[in-house]
Amino acid sequence: MKADKVRNLTDAELQHQGQDLADQLFKLKFQLNMGQNESLKKIRGLRKDIARVNTILSERTRAAATEKR
């Protein structure tokens, strides 16, 4: 998922997207530990997508906090 695509989402959509990505990551890690060899590229990609979503959410909250001042 590209950062431009993530930036076009609303805050609620971002939170929902972050939760979905976290659930997918949990399932992939569980499968990996159970011996079903899932691609490590998918796990790395999901971790990066989660980081993108969290970064953009934190940027927005910081921007909102500075506007209130």
CYANA upper distance limits for C-alpha pairs under 8 A (distance plus 0.5 A):
  1 MET  CA      5 LYS  CA      7.40
  1 MET  CA      6 VAL  CA      7.77
  1 MET  CA     49 ASP  CA      6.88
  2 LYS  CA      6 VAL  CA      7.02
  3 ALA  CA      7 ARG  CA      6.61
  3 ALA  CA     52 ARG  CA      7.22
  4 ASP  CA      8 ASN  CA      7.13
  5 LYS  CA      9 LEU  CA      7.70
  6 VAL  CA     14 LEU  CA      7.85
  6 VAL  CA     52 ARG  CA      8.29
  6 VAL  CA     53 VAL  CA      7.30
  6 VAL  CA     56 ILE  CA      8.34
  7 ARG  CA     56 ILE  CA      7.44
  9 LEU  CA     13 GLU  CA      6.34
  9 LEU  CA     14 LEU  CA      6.59
 10 THR  CA     14 LEU  CA      6.59
 11 ASP  CA     15 GLN  CA      6.74
 11 ASP  CA     57 LEU  CA      7.50
 12 ALA  CA     16 HIS  CA      6.70
 13 GLU  CA     17 GLN  CA      6.44
 14 LEU  CA     18 GLY  CA      6.51
 14 LEU  CA     53 VAL  CA      6.86
 14 LEU  CA     57 LEU  CA      7.78
 15 GLN  CA     19 GLN  CA      6.74
 15 GLN  CA     53 VAL  CA      8.39
 16 HIS  CA     20 ASP  CA      6.74
 17 GLN  CA     21 LEU  CA      6.65
 17 GLN  CA     53 VAL  CA      8.26
 18 GLY  CA     22 ALA  CA      6.64
 18 GLY  CA     50 ILE  CA      6.33
 18 GLY  CA     53 VAL  CA      6.66
 18 GLY  CA     54 ASN  CA      7.88
 19 GLN  CA     23 ASP  CA      6.71
 20 ASP  CA     24 GLN  CA      6.76
 21 LEU  CA     25 LEU  CA      6.63
 21 LEU  CA     46 LEU  CA      6.91
 21 LEU  CA     49 ASP  CA      8.02
 21 LEU  CA     50 ILE  CA      6.84
 22 ALA  CA     26 PHE  CA      6.68
 22 ALA  CA     46 LEU  CA      8.39
 22 ALA  CA     50 ILE  CA      7.55
 23 ASP  CA     27 LYS  CA      6.80
 24 GLN  CA     28 LEU  CA      6.72
 24 GLN  CA     46 LEU  CA      8.30
 25 LEU  CA     29 LYS  CA      6.62
 25 LEU  CA     43 ILE  CA      6.86
 25 LEU  CA     46 LEU  CA      6.81
 25 LEU  CA     47 ARG  CA      7.91
 26 PHE  CA     30 PHE  CA      6.58
 27 LYS  CA     31 GLN  CA      6.66
 28 LEU  CA     32 LEU  CA      6.60
 28 LEU  CA     38 GLU  CA      7.37
 28 LEU  CA     43 ILE  CA      7.39
 29 LYS  CA     33 ASN  CA      6.69
 29 LYS  CA     43 ILE  CA      8.14
 30 PHE  CA     34 MET  CA      6.69
 31 GLN  CA     35 GLY  CA      6.93
 31 GLN  CA     36 GLN  CA      5.79
 31 GLN  CA     37 ASN  CA      7.64
 31 GLN  CA     38 GLU  CA      7.49
 32 LEU  CA     36 GLN  CA      5.90
 32 LEU  CA     37 ASN  CA      5.93
 32 LEU  CA     38 GLU  CA      6.42
 38 GLU  CA     42 LYS  CA      8.31
 39 SER  CA     43 ILE  CA      7.54
 40 LEU  CA     44 ARG  CA      6.71
 41 LYS  CA     45 GLY  CA      6.50
 42 LYS  CA     46 LEU  CA      6.60
 43 ILE  CA     47 ARG  CA      6.73
 44 ARG  CA     48 LYS  CA      6.77
 45 GLY  CA     49 ASP  CA      6.65
 46 LEU  CA     50 ILE  CA      6.61
 47 ARG  CA     51 ALA  CA      6.72
 48 LYS  CA     52 ARG  CA      6.69
 49 ASP  CA     53 VAL  CA      6.78
 50 ILE  CA     54 ASN  CA      6.65
 51 ALA  CA     55 THR  CA      6.45
 52 ARG  CA     56 ILE  CA      6.70
 53 VAL  CA     57 LEU  CA      6.69
 54 ASN  CA     58 SER  CA      6.63
 55 THR  CA     59 GLU  CA      6.63
 56 ILE  CA     60 ARG  CA      6.71
 57 LEU  CA     61 THR  CA      6.79
 58 SER  CA     62 ARG  CA      6.59
 59 GLU  CA     63 ALA  CA      6.58
 60 ARG  CA     64 ALA  CA      6.61
 61 THR  CA     65 ALA  CA      6.63
 62 ARG  CA     66 THR  CA      6.77
 63 ALA  CA     67 GLU  CA      6.78
 64 ALA  CA     68 LYS  CA      6.95
 65 ALA  CA     69 ARG  CA      7.44
